[in-house]
Amino acid sequence: MAFNVSKVAYRLLTNIGKTSSCISASNRLVYKSFNNVNTSSRAFTRSLWYAINPTMNGGVSVPPEIGGISGHSKLCACGCAGMHTEGDKELAQFLEDEIKLEKKNQTKGESQEVDDFTKSVSGSTVSLSKNDNGEKIVVSFNVNHSVEADEGSAEGENEDAESLMRSYPDFNVEITKESQQTLSLRCSFSNELNEGEAEEQQEEDTFIIDEVSIYKDTATDKVYTVGSEVMDGDLYDLLMNMLEERGIDDAFTDKLCDLATSVEHSQYIQFLQNLKDIAKS
C-alpha cells in the first residue's frame, strides 16, 4: 500500500533518522516505515508535527534543528490546534453571562400566530402567507438592521435596556391573482412624527407604502417600479385601502412587530452562542 506525505514531512522524517538517538523507539519505527514514501499529504505532516512537538510527544524534547518548536507554544494542549488566549477566555466568559441574561428577558412572541396567516421563519427572514378568494397573499421581511429604541418607554429610567428595543422591519406585500399577475408593495414603518402632532398621530397609519410594482411569474430588475413620492395621492389612498381589505392594517403590523422583535432577539441570542463557540474553539 503506497503512502503520500508532503516534502515537509519527508524532511522531518529524514532529520529524525539522522538524530534517532534523541527520540523514542516508536518514532524511529515511524521513520523506518516511511523512509521511501512519496511527498504530497498534508494530513500526515500535521500528524507528524504532533508526534515531534515537545508539548505533544510525552515530554520528549526535539531540538529546533530537526523540526522541534522552540519557545512556548500558543496552541491548545487539548490537541484542537486552536489558540486560547486570555482575551478569548474573557470573551467566552462574558458571552456566557450575556446569553443567560438575554434568555431571561426573551419573550415567546416567535411562537405566536399572526391572524390567519401561515408563518415561516428561516434565520433572519420571515414569511407570512395565506390564500383568500383565489388570491395568494405573502408578507415577507428580514429582521436585520430593524431594531430601534421603543419611544413609548421612559428615557434613562429603565436599567434593562434590552426591554426598550423593538423591531420595525421594512416588509413586502405580494398579492398574486389567479392570472399569476402579482402586485408587489414595498412598505416601511412611519416613526417620524413630532411630539406636537399627538392628535394627528392617532389618525396616521403606522406604516407607509414606499414603492409599487407589477410582474408576472417572477420579479426581475426589468420590472418597472413606482415610488410613492411621485404617486397621485388618491391612488396611494386606494392602495392603502386595498391592503386594509386584505387584513394588512395597523393591528396587523403591530403583531408583525411583535413577531419581528421576538425573531430578532432569538437570532441575537444564537449569534452570541456562535460567537462563544468560536472563542472557546
C-alpha positions in Angstrom: 0.0 0.0 0.0 1.5 3.3 -1.1 1.6 6.4 1.2 1.9 10.0 0.2 3.4 12.6 2.5 4.5 16.2 2.0 8.0 17.4 1.4 8.0 18.9 4.9 7.1 15.6 6.4 9.8 13.8 4.4 12.3 16.4 5.6 11.2 15.9 9.2 11.4 12.2 8.9 14.9 12.4 7.4 16.1 14.6 10.3 14.6 12.2 12.8 16.5 9.4 11.2 19.8 11.3 11.4 19.3 12.0 15.1 17.5 8.9 16.2 19.4 8.7 19.4 17.3 11.6 20.9 13.8 10.2 20.1 11.8 7.2 21.2 11.8 3.8 19.6 8.3 4.3 18.4 9.3 7.4 16.4 12.3 5.6 15.0 9.9 3.0 13.8 7.8 5.7 12.1 10.9 6.9 10.3 11.9 3.4 9.1 8.3 2.7 7.9 8.0 5.8 5.8 11.6 6.2 4.7 10.9 5.7 1.0 7.4 7.3 0.7 6.3 9.9 -1.9 5.5 13.5 -0.9 2.0 15.1 -1.0 -0.2 14.6 2.1 -0.8 17.5 4.4 -2.6 15.3 6.9 0.4 13.1 7.5 2.6 16.2 8.0 0.2 17.5 10.6 0.2 14.2 12.4 3.9 14.1 12.3 4.1 17.6 13.8 2.1 16.4 16.8 4.4 13.4 17.1 7.6 15.5 17.4 6.2 18.6 19.1 7.6 18.8 22.6 4.2 19.5 24.1 2.6 16.6 22.3 5.2 13.9 22.5 5.0 12.9 26.1 7.7 15.3 27.2 10.3 14.2 24.6 12.2 17.3 23.6 13.1 17.6 20.0 15.7 20.2 19.1 14.6 23.0 16.6 17.3 21.9 14.1 15.4 18.7 13.5 11.9 20.1 13.5 11.2 20.8 17.1 9.4 24.0 18.2 11.5 26.5 20.2 9.9 28.6 22.9 6.3 28.2 24.3 3.5 27.0 22.0 0.3 29.0 21.9 -1.6 26.0 20.7 -4.1 24.4 23.0 -2.8 21.4 24.9 -6.1 19.6 24.3 -4.9 18.9 20.7 -7.6 21.0 18.9 -4.8 23.2 17.3 -6.7 26.3 18.3 -5.4 29.4 20.1 -6.9 30.0 23.5 -5.7 33.5 24.6 -6.7 35.4 27.7 -8.8 37.6 25.5 -10.6 34.6 24.2 -11.3 33.3 27.7 -12.6 36.7 28.8 -14.9 37.0 25.8 -16.3 33.4 26.3 -17.0 34.2 30.0 -18.7 37.5 29.1 -20.8 35.8 26.5 -21.9 33.0 28.8 -23.2 35.6 31.3 -24.7 37.7 28.5 -26.6 34.7 27.0 -28.1 33.9 30.4 -29.4 37.5 30.7 -30.8 37.6 27.2 -32.6 34.2 27.6 -34.1 35.5 30.9 -35.5 38.5 29.0 -36.6 36.5 26.0 -40.3 36.7 25.0 -42.3 33.9 23.4 -43.6 36.1 20.5 -41.9 34.0 17.9 -44.4 31.1 18.5 -47.4 33.3 18.1 -49.7 33.3 15.1 -50.5 36.4 13.1 -54.2 36.4 12.3 -55.0 33.7 9.6 -51.5 33.8 8.0 -49.2 30.8 7.9 -45.8 31.6 9.3 -42.4 30.5 8.1 -39.2 31.5 9.8 -35.7 30.9 8.3 -32.9 32.6 10.1 -33.5 36.3 9.9 -36.2 36.1 7.2 -39.9 35.7 8.0 -42.8 34.9 5.6 -46.5 35.2 6.3 -48.8 33.7 3.7 -52.5 32.9 3.1 -54.9 32.1 0.3 -58.1 34.1 0.1 -60.7 34.2 -2.6 -58.4 33.0 -5.3 -55.5 35.2 -4.3 -52.3 34.3 -2.7 -51.0 37.0 -0.2 -47.5 36.9 1.1 -45.9 39.3 3.6 -42.2 38.9 4.0 -39.5 40.7 5.9 -35.9 40.5 7.2 -35.2 41.5 10.8 -31.6 42.5 10.1 -30.9 46.2 11.0 -34.5 46.6 12.1 -34.2 47.3 15.9 -34.9 50.7 17.3 -35.5 52.1 20.8 -39.1 52.0 21.9 -40.2 55.6 22.0 -43.0 54.7 24.5 -40.5 53.9 27.3 -39.2 56.4 29.7 -35.7 57.6 28.7 -32.9 56.9 31.1 -35.1 55.4 33.8 -35.1 51.7 32.9 -31.8 50.0 33.5 -32.9 47.0 31.5 -32.0 48.4 28.1 -33.0 45.2 26.3 -36.7 45.7 27.1 -36.6 49.1 25.3 -35.7 47.6 21.9 -38.3 46.8 19.2 -38.0 45.6 15.7 -39.6 47.7 12.9 -38.6 45.9 9.7 -39.4 47.0 6.2 -41.8 44.5 4.7 -43.0 43.5 1.3 -46.6 42.5 0.4 -47.3 40.4 -2.7 -50.8 39.9 -3.9 -50.9 37.2 -6.6 -54.0 36.8 -8.7 -55.2 33.6 -10.5 -53.7 35.0 -13.7 -50.2 34.9 -12.0 -50.0 38.6 -12.1 -48.5 39.9 -8.8 -49.0 43.3 -7.2 -45.9 44.0 -5.1 -46.0 46.8 -2.5 -42.8 47.6 -0.5 -43.7 49.1 2.9 -42.0 50.6 5.9 -42.9 51.9 9.3 -43.5 55.6 9.8 -42.0 56.7 13.1 -41.1 60.3 12.2 -44.0 62.2 13.7 -43.1 65.1 16.1 -44.4 65.1 19.7 -46.5 68.1 18.9 -48.6 66.0 16.5 -50.2 63.8 19.1 -53.7 64.4 18.0 -52.9 63.7 14.3 -50.8 60.7 15.3 -53.9 58.6 16.1 -55.2 59.2 12.5 -52.0 58.4 10.8 -51.2 54.9 9.5 -48.3 53.2 11.3 -46.8 52.2 8.0 -46.4 53.6 4.6 -46.1 52.3 1.0 -42.7 53.1 -0.4 -43.0 51.7 -3.9 -45.2 49.6 -6.1 -44.6 47.2 -9.0 -46.4 44.6 -11.0 -44.9 41.5 -12.5 -45.9 38.1 -13.8 -44.4 34.8 -12.5 -41.1 36.2 -11.4 -39.8 39.7 -10.4 -36.7 40.9 -12.3 -34.7 44.1 -12.5 -36.6 44.9 -15.7 -39.9 45.4 -13.8 -41.0 49.0 -13.7 -41.3 50.4 -10.1 -43.3 53.4 -9.0 -42.2 55.3 -5.9 -44.9 56.7 -3.6 -43.3 60.1 -3.6 -44.4 60.6 -7.3 -47.7 58.8 -7.0 -51.1 60.5 -7.1 -52.4 61.0 -3.6 -55.8 59.4 -4.4 -54.1 56.4 -6.0 -51.9 56.0 -2.8 -55.0 56.0 -0.6 -56.8 53.4 -2.7 -53.8 51.1 -2.5 -53.8 51.5 1.3 -57.5 50.6 1.3 -56.7 47.6 -0.9 -54.2 46.4 1.8 -56.6 47.0 4.6 -59.4 45.0 2.9 -57.0 42.0 2.9 -56.2 42.3 6.6 -53.0 44.3 6.4 -53.7 47.2 8.6 -52.3 48.9 11.8 -53.5 46.0 14.0 -51.7 43.5 11.7 -48.5 45.4 11.6 -48.5 45.7 15.4 -48.5 41.9 15.6 -45.9 41.8 12.8 -43.6 44.0 15.0 -44.1 41.7 18.0 -43.1 38.7 15.8 -40.2 40.5 14.3 -38.9 41.6 17.7 -39.0 38.0 19.0 -37.3 36.6 15.9 -34.6 39.3 16.0 -34.0 38.6 19.7 -33.7 34.8 19.1 -31.3 35.5 16.3 -29.2 37.7 18.5 -29.0 35.0 21.2 -27.9 32.5 18.6 -25.3 34.9 17.4 -23.9 35.3 20.9 -23.9 31.5 21.3 -22.0 31.1 18.0 -19.5 33.8 19.0 -18.9 32.0 22.3 -18.3 28.7 20.5 -15.7 30.4 18.3 -14.0 32.0 21.3 -13.8 28.6 23.0 -12.8 26.5 20.0 
